Amino acid sequence: MCLYEPKDPDTSHPDYIRITGLIQKLKPKGILISRAEYDTNPNVVSLVAKHGEKILPAVVVNDFVMLTGRYPTDDEIKQILHVSDNLIERKTHCCSCCCIPGFECDE
């Protein structure tokens, strides 16, 4: 799965921060979500040419554009990547010393 984003994404947006946390949480488990600028994918370039950058971010899986205009929800990521709930579900409590916001420690 690849997220194609604008050249200058709003890194303070809550969904950007949420996705960044998920990427960091899933990577050690061997589940990769990559990020790239939209101009590296011809399908996304074509969509941007037709509709403008408002269609970004775009989610692409196996060269198929699955979602445009927003980041996927946690449930959509679970469905796209076929991962279990416990890998993505946000927790309500944490030690708050070292965790990604919204995720509990793995201890």
MIDOSE-1310 file (N, C-alpha, C; in nm, 2 decimals, decimal comma, always signed):
residues 107
mcly	+0,09/-0,12/+0,00/+0,00/+0,00/+0,00/+0,09/+0,12/+0,00; +0,05/+0,22/-0,08/+0,13/+0,34/-0,09/+0,03/+0,46/-0,08; +0,07/+0,56/+0,00/+0,00/+0,68/+0,01/+0,07/+0,79/-0,08; +0,01/+0,84/-0,18/+0,06/+0,94/-0,26/+0,01/+1,07/-0,21
epkd	+0,10/+1,16/-0,17/+0,07/+1,29/-0,11/+0,11/+1,41/-0,19; +0,06/+1,52/-0,15/+0,11/+1,65/-0,21/+0,26/+1,66/-0,18; +0,33/+1,75/-0,26/+0,47/+1,77/-0,23/+0,49/+1,83/-0,10; +0,39/+1,90/-0,04/+0,41/+1,97/+0,09/+0,28/+1,94/+0,17
pdts	+0,27/+1,81/+0,22/+0,15/+1,78/+0,30/+0,14/+1,85/+0,43; +0,02/+1,87/+0,48/+0,00/+1,94/+0,61/+0,03/+1,84/+0,72; +0,16/+1,84/+0,77/+0,20/+1,75/+0,87/+0,14/+1,77/+1,01; +0,07/+1,87/+1,03/+0,00/+1,90/+1,15/-0,15/+1,85/+1,15
hpdy	-0,19/+1,80/+1,04/-0,33/+1,75/+1,03/-0,34/+1,62/+1,11; -0,45/+1,61/+1,19/-0,47/+1,49/+1,27/-0,46/+1,35/+1,20; -0,51/+1,35/+1,07/-0,51/+1,22/+1,00/-0,36/+1,19/+0,95; -0,29/+1,30/+0,92/-0,15/+1,28/+0,88/-0,07/+1,22/+1,00
irit	-0,10/+1,27/+1,12/-0,03/+1,23/+1,24/-0,07/+1,08/+1,27; -0,20/+1,05/+1,25/-0,25/+0,92/+1,28/-0,19/+0,82/+1,19; -0,18/+0,85/+1,06/-0,12/+0,76/+0,96/+0,03/+0,74/+0,99; +0,10/+0,85/+1,03/+0,24/+0,84/+1,06/+0,26/+0,74/+1,18
gliq	+0,17/+0,75/+1,28/+0,17/+0,66/+1,39/+0,15/+0,51/+1,35; +0,05/+0,49/+1,26/+0,03/+0,36/+1,21/+0,14/+0,30/+1,14; +0,20/+0,38/+1,05/+0,32/+0,34/+0,97/+0,43/+0,29/+1,07; +0,46/+0,37/+1,17/+0,56/+0,34/+1,27/+0,53/+0,21/+1,35
klkp	+0,40/+0,19/+1,38/+0,36/+0,08/+1,46/+0,36/-0,05/+1,38; +0,32/-0,04/+1,25/+0,31/-0,16/+1,17/+0,45/-0,21/+1,11; +0,54/-0,11/+1,08/+0,66/-0,15/+1,02/+0,74/-0,26/+1,09; +0,76/-0,25/+1,22/+0,83/-0,36/+1,29/+0,77/-0,50/+1,28
kgil	+0,64/-0,50/+1,25/+0,56/-0,62/+1,23/+0,57/-0,67/+1,09; +0,65/-0,60/+1,00/+0,66/-0,64/+0,86/+0,55/-0,60/+0,77; +0,47/-0,51/+0,82/+0,36/-0,45/+0,74/+0,40/-0,31/+0,69; +0,42/-0,29/+0,56/+0,47/-0,17/+0,52/+0,37/-0,08/+0,45
isra	+0,36/+0,04/+0,49/+0,28/+0,14/+0,42/+0,38/+0,25/+0,38; +0,39/+0,27/+0,25/+0,49/+0,36/+0,20/+0,42/+0,50/+0,17; +0,51/+0,60/+0,16/+0,46/+0,73/+0,13/+0,54/+0,78/+0,01; +0,48/+0,85/-0,08/+0,55/+0,90/-0,20/+0,48/+1,03/-0,25
eydt	+0,56/+1,11/-0,31/+0,49/+1,23/-0,38/+0,41/+1,18/-0,50; +0,30/+1,24/-0,52/+0,21/+1,19/-0,62/+0,27/+1,18/-0,76; +0,36/+1,27/-0,79/+0,42/+1,27/-0,93/+0,50/+1,15/-0,96; +0,52/+1,05/-0,87/+0,59/+0,93/-0,90/+0,50/+0,82/-0,95
npnv	+0,37/+0,84/-0,95/+0,28/+0,74/-1,00/+0,20/+0,79/-1,12; +0,21/+0,73/-1,24/+0,14/+0,78/-1,35/-0,02/+0,79/-1,34; -0,07/+0,69/-1,27/-0,22/+0,69/-1,25/-0,26/+0,80/-1,16; -0,18/+0,83/-1,06/-0,22/+0,95/-0,97/-0,19/+1,08/-1,04
vslv	-0,09/+1,09/-1,12/-0,06/+1,21/-1,20/-0,18/+1,24/-1,29; -0,23/+1,13/-1,35/-0,34/+1,15/-1,44/-0,47/+1,20/-1,37; -0,49/+1,15/-1,25/-0,60/+1,19/-1,17/-0,59/+1,34/-1,13; -0,47/+1,37/-1,09/-0,44/+1,51/-1,04/-0,46/+1,61/-1,16
akhg	-0,41/+1,56/-1,28/-0,43/+1,65/-1,40/-0,58/+1,67/-1,43; -0,66/+1,58/-1,41/-0,80/+1,59/-1,43/-0,88/+1,66/-1,32; -0,84/+1,64/-1,20/-0,92/+1,69/-1,08/-0,85/+1,78/-0,99; -0,72/+1,80/-1,01/-0,64/+1,89/-0,92/-0,59/+1,81/-0,80
ekil	-0,51/+1,88/-0,72/-0,45/+1,82/-0,60/-0,56/+1,79/-0,49; -0,68/+1,83/-0,51/-0,78/+1,80/-0,40/-0,81/+1,65/-0,39; -0,76/+1,57/-0,49/-0,78/+1,43/-0,48/-0,67/+1,36/-0,40; -0,58/+1,44/-0,35/-0,47/+1,39/-0,26/-0,51/+1,40/-0,12
pavv	-0,47/+1,31/-0,04/-0,38/+1,19/-0,07/-0,46/+1,09/-0,14; -0,39/+1,00/-0,21/-0,44/+0,89/-0,29/-0,38/+0,76/-0,23; -0,46/+0,66/-0,21/-0,42/+0,53/-0,17/-0,41/+0,44/-0,29; -0,30/+0,38/-0,31/-0,28/+0,29/-0,42/-0,23/+0,15/-0,37
vndf	-0,30/+0,05/-0,42/-0,26/-0,09/-0,39/-0,25/-0,17/-0,52; -0,13/-0,23/-0,54/-0,11/-0,31/-0,66/-0,15/-0,23/-0,79; -0,10/-0,10/-0,79/-0,13/-0,01/-0,91/-0,27/+0,03/-0,93; -0,36/+0,00/-0,83/-0,50/+0,03/-0,84/-0,53/+0,14/-0,73
vmlt	-0,58/+0,25/-0,78/-0,62/+0,36/-0,69/-0,74/+0,33/-0,62; -0,73/+0,31/-0,48/-0,84/+0,26/-0,40/-0,92/+0,37/-0,33; -0,85/+0,49/-0,31/-0,91/+0,59/-0,23/-0,85/+0,72/-0,27; -0,93/+0,83/-0,28/-0,87/+0,96/-0,30/-0,93/+1,07/-0,21
gryp	-0,86/+1,17/-0,19/-0,91/+1,29/-0,13/-0,90/+1,29/+0,03; -0,86/+1,18/+0,08/-0,84/+1,17/+0,23/-0,76/+1,05/+0,26; -0,71/+1,05/+0,39/-0,64/+0,93/+0,43/-0,74/+0,82/+0,47; -0,70/+0,70/+0,46/-0,79/+0,59/+0,49/-0,81/+0,58/+0,64
tdde	-0,93/+0,54/+0,68/-0,96/+0,51/+0,82/-0,89/+0,39/+0,87; -0,88/+0,37/+1,00/-0,82/+0,25/+1,06/-0,89/+0,13/+1,00; -1,02/+0,13/+1,00/-1,09/+0,01/+0,95/-1,06/-0,02/+0,80; -1,05/+0,09/+0,72/-1,01/+0,07/+0,58/-0,87/+0,01/+0,57
ikqi	-0,78/+0,06/+0,65/-0,65/+0,00/+0,65/-0,65/-0,15/+0,68; -0,73/-0,18/+0,79/-0,74/-0,32/+0,82/-0,79/-0,41/+0,71; -0,89/-0,36/+0,63/-0,94/-0,43/+0,52/-0,85/-0,44/+0,40; -0,78/-0,33/+0,37/-0,69/-0,32/+0,26/-0,57/-0,42/+0,28
lhvs	-0,51/-0,41/+0,41/-0,39/-0,48/+0,44/-0,42/-0,62/+0,50; -0,55/-0,65/+0,53/-0,58/-0,78/+0,59/-0,51/-0,80/+0,72; -0,51/-0,71/+0,81/-0,44/-0,72/+0,93/-0,55/-0,73/+1,04; -0,51/-0,79/+1,16/-0,60/-0,80/+1,27/-0,63/-0,67/+1,34
dnli	-0,74/-0,67/+1,41/-0,78/-0,55/+1,48/-0,68/-0,51/+1,59; -0,62/-0,60/+1,65/-0,52/-0,57/+1,76/-0,40/-0,50/+1,71; -0,36/-0,51/+1,58/-0,25/-0,44/+1,53/-0,27/-0,29/+1,50; -0,40/-0,26/+1,48/-0,43/-0,12/+1,45/-0,52/-0,05/+1,55
erkt	-0,60/-0,12/+1,63/-0,69/-0,05/+1,72/-0,61/+0,04/+1,81; -0,68/+0,16/+1,83/-0,62/+0,26/+1,92/-0,66/+0,22/+2,06; -0,57/+0,24/+2,15/-0,60/+0,21/+2,29/-0,64/+0,34/+2,37; -0,70/+0,32/+2,48/-0,75/+0,43/+2,56/-0,66/+0,46/+2,68
hccs	-0,56/+0,38/+2,70/-0,47/+0,41/+2,81/-0,33/+0,37/+2,78; -0,23/+0,43/+2,84/-0,09/+0,41/+2,81/-0,01/+0,46/+2,93; +0,11/+0,42/+2,93/+0,21/+0,47/+3,03/+0,24/+0,62/+3,00; +0,22/+0,67/+2,87/+0,24/+0,80/+2,82/+0,38/+0,85/+2,83
ccci	+0,47/+0,75/+2,85/+0,61/+0,80/+2,86/+0,68/+0,78/+2,72; +0,64/+0,69/+2,64/+0,72/+0,66/+2,52/+0,64/+0,62/+2,40; +0,50/+0,63/+2,41/+0,42/+0,57/+2,31/+0,38/+0,67/+2,20; +0,34/+0,61/+2,09/+0,28/+0,69/+1,98/+0,15/+0,73/+2,03
pgfe	+0,11/+0,86/+2,01/-0,03/+0,90/+2,06/-0,14/+0,81/+2,00; -0,22/+0,76/+2,09/-0,33/+0,68/+2,05/-0,30/+0,53/+2,06; -0,18/+0,49/+2,08/-0,15/+0,35/+2,08/-0,08/+0,31/+2,22; -0,12/+0,20/+2,27/-0,07/+0,15/+2,39/+0,07/+0,09/+2,38
cde	+0,14/+0,08/+2,48/+0,27/+0,01/+2,48/+0,25/-0,13/+2,45; +0,35/-0,20/+2,38/+0,34/-0,34/+2,35/+0,38/-0,43/+2,47; +0,41/-0,37/+2,58/+0,45/-0,45/+2,70/+0,33/-0,52/+2,76
